[in-house]
Amino acid sequence: MKKLWILQPVDDGADPWLSFHNCMFEFVVRAMNEEEARTQAAKQAGDEGPDAWFSSRLSSCVELKSDGRSEVVLAAYNRAQ
């Protein structure tokens, strides 16, 4: 059975996310396991590059369990310039 996974940078102020522009900063992925989730995220990488999503040193990949606490899991916000 497939699960939901959330992938995020370990430190989004460090390389390879330093440019901040044209980079992906978070994914929620449906996959069988962590390896598949990282592969799916890497296919959608921006300027940070796919290796950022394959590396557990650079990004986290955590299963989203349905029995957790009530919380917003993902939000998108676009600040006016």
N, C-alpha and C positions, 0 to 999 in steps of 0.2 A: 504494500500500500504506500502511496506517495504521501509525503509530509510537506509542511511549509517550513522554509528556512529563511532566516534574516541574515544578510551579509552586510557588514559595515567595516570601514577602515579602523584599524587599531588606533591610529593617530592621524586624523584628517588634516593636521597641520604640518605633516612631515612628507617627505618624498615617498611615493610618487604623486601625491595630491597637492604639492606646493603651488602649482600654477592656479589651482582652484577652478579655472575655466575649462570647459569641455571635458570635465571629469564626472564619472559616476560616483556617488557617495553612499548609495544604499540600494539593496535589492531585496525583494521578497520573492522567493522562488519555490515552485512546487517541484519536488524531486524525490527519488527513492532514498537517497543518502547524501551525505556531505560532499562527496566527490562529484556527484552529478550536479548538485546545487552550485558548486564552485565552477564547474564547466559551463553551465548555463549563464552564470554571471559573467564569466570571462568572455563569452561570445558577444556580450553587450558592452564591453569596456569602452571607455572614452580614452582621453589622452593619458590616463594613469596606466593604461596597458593591461592586457589580460593576466600577466604574471602577478599583478597586485591582488587579484581575486583567487588565484591558485595558492598563494602563500599564506599560511596560518600566522606567519610573523607580521604580515602587513594587513591582513583582514580577518575578522572573526566570521564564523558561520555557525549560527545557533538554531536549533530546531525550535519552532514556535509551537508550544503545546497548548491544547485547548483548555487544559485544567489550571492554567495560571491565573494570576490576579487580574482583575479588571483594569485595563489600560488601553491607551491609544498605541497601536503597534507601529503605524506608519502615518505620517502627515506630510502634505506638500504645501509649501508656502512660497509665494513669489512676492518679494518686497518691491514696492514702487520705487522707482529711481528718481 
